[in-house]
């Protein structure tokens, strides 16, 4: 099995069996974003405990890339501080744009191949932009 096949399997597993899907009432920070170019939609819910992401959940509809990215993101940021989560957003964006040195992102690296398809980058980053917006709203 090639690395591309493995990454495809990881993406499809998250798409078919999304983690942290389902908003639990109207608690916490909720961010709704829409990608007008393809129609992907996401609602991200962040439950914070002080400065730490206690829980991240999502609802949405869209392509396998956007939904699997949302699933992976909610797993990746749980337990991180706001600063660590924002750093993860930056690292993920750098990976998608093929810029700079990127630290080990674990399963998120399965989405690295998306960077070869500029039209799909917005799909992969939609959930991450929602995370960034939600964390910035926490400051206000």
LUMFILUM-453880 format. One record per residue (C-alpha): residue number from 1; x, y, z; residue in one letter. Coordinates in steps of 0.1 Angstrom, whole numbers, plus 5000, padded with zeros to 4 digits. Example, Ala and Ser with C-alpha at 12.3 -4.5 7.8 and 13.67 -1.06 7.14 Angstrom:
residues 2
- seq_east_north_up_type
- 1_5123_4955_5078_A .
- 2_5137_4989_5071_S .
***
This chain:
residues 140
- seq_east_north_up_type
- 1_5000_5000_5000_X .
- 2_5014_5034_4990_X .
- 3_5014_5064_5013_X .
- 4_4988_5081_4991_X .
- 5_4965_5050_4995_X .
- 6_4970_5052_5033_X .
- 7_4962_5089_5034_X .
- 8_4931_5083_5012_X .
- 9_4919_5056_5036_X .
- 10_4924_5080_5066_X .
- 11_4904_5107_5048_X .
- 12_4876_5084_5039_X .
- 13_4875_5068_5073_X .
- 14_4869_5103_5089_X .
- 15_4844_5111_5062_X .
- 16_4824_5079_5067_X .
- 17_4828_5078_5105_X .
- 18_4832_5114_5115_X .
- 19_4844_5120_5151_X .
- 20_4828_5147_5173_X .
- 21_4799_5153_5149_X .
- 22_4768_5168_5164_X .
- 23_4762_5200_5182_X .
- 24_4752_5196_5219_X .
- 25_4727_5224_5224_X .
- 26_4736_5261_5220_X .
- 27_4764_5261_5246_X .
- 28_4799_5276_5241_X .
- 29_4812_5293_5211_X .
- 30_4795_5285_5178_X .
- 31_4808_5296_5144_X .
- 32_4790_5291_5111_X .
- 33_4809_5293_5079_X .
- 34_4801_5286_5043_X .
- 35_4823_5282_5013_X .
- 36_4803_5298_4985_X .
- 37_4825_5284_4958_X .
- 38_4815_5248_4965_X .
- 39_4786_5250_4990_X .
- 40_4804_5234_5020_X .
- 41_4789_5245_5053_X .
- 42_4801_5240_5088_X .
- 43_4790_5249_5123_X .
- 44_4818_5245_5148_X .
- 45_4811_5244_5186_X .
- 46_4839_5250_5210_X .
- 47_4835_5244_5247_X .
- 48_4863_5261_5266_X .
- 49_4874_5255_5301_X .
- 50_4894_5286_5309_X .
- 51_4919_5289_5281_X .
- 52_4917_5252_5271_X .
- 53_4896_5236_5244_X .
- 54_4876_5212_5264_X .
- 55_4855_5200_5235_X .
- 56_4852_5207_5198_X .
- 57_4822_5195_5178_X .
- 58_4808_5201_5144_X .
- 59_4778_5198_5121_X .
- 60_4780_5204_5084_X .
- 61_4776_5192_5049_X .
- 62_4801_5191_5021_X .
- 63_4827_5171_5003_X .
- 64_4848_5143_5018_X .
- 65_4877_5167_5022_X .
- 66_4859_5194_5042_X .
- 67_4841_5169_5064_X .
- 68_4871_5147_5071_X .
- 69_4892_5178_5078_X .
- 70_4866_5190_5103_X .
- 71_4866_5155_5120_X .
- 72_4904_5155_5122_X .
- 73_4905_5190_5134_X .
- 74_4881_5184_5163_X .
- 75_4903_5156_5175_X .
- 76_4935_5175_5171_X .
- 77_4926_5205_5192_X .
- 78_4908_5189_5221_X .
- 79_4928_5196_5252_X .
- 80_4950_5223_5236_X .
- 81_4952_5258_5250_X .
- 82_4939_5286_5229_X .
- 83_4975_5295_5219_X .
- 84_4984_5259_5210_X .
- 85_4952_5256_5190_X .
- 86_4960_5288_5171_X .
- 87_4995_5275_5164_X .
- 88_4979_5243_5150_X .
- 89_4957_5264_5127_X .
- 90_4989_5282_5115_X .
- 91_5007_5250_5109_X .
- 92_4978_5234_5091_X .
- 93_4975_5265_5069_X .
- 94_5013_5264_5061_X .
- 95_5009_5227_5051_X .
- 96_4980_5235_5028_X .
- 97_4999_5264_5012_X .
- 98_5031_5244_5010_X .
- 99_5049_5272_5030_X .
- 100_5076_5270_5056_X .
- 101_5086_5242_5080_X .
- 102_5057_5222_5093_X .
- 103_5059_5203_5125_X .
- 104_5046_5167_5128_X .
- 105_5008_5170_5124_X .
- 106_5000_5133_5128_X .
- 107_4969_5122_5109_X .
- 108_4963_5157_5096_X .
- 109_4992_5150_5072_X .
- 110_4968_5128_5053_X .
- 111_4953_5161_5039_X .
- 112_4987_5173_5027_X .
- 113_4980_5160_4992_X .
- 114_4951_5185_4989_X .
- 115_4977_5213_4986_X .
- 116_4982_5201_4950_X .
- 117_4947_5212_4941_X .
- 118_4942_5249_4949_X .
- 119_4904_5247_4944_X .
- 120_4902_5221_4973_X .
- 121_4923_5240_4998_X .
- 122_4893_5261_5008_X .
- 123_4874_5228_5015_X .
- 124_4902_5215_5037_X .
- 125_4907_5248_5056_X .
- 126_4870_5257_5062_X .
- 127_4868_5240_5096_X .
- 128_4902_5255_5106_X .
- 129_4890_5290_5097_X .
- 130_4859_5284_5119_X .
- 131_4883_5273_5147_X .
- 132_4904_5305_5143_X .
- 133_4873_5327_5142_X .
- 134_4859_5310_5173_X .
- 135_4891_5313_5193_X .
- 136_4894_5350_5183_X .
- 137_4857_5356_5194_X .
- 138_4867_5342_5228_X .
- 139_4890_5372_5232_X .
- 140_4863_5397_5226_X .
***
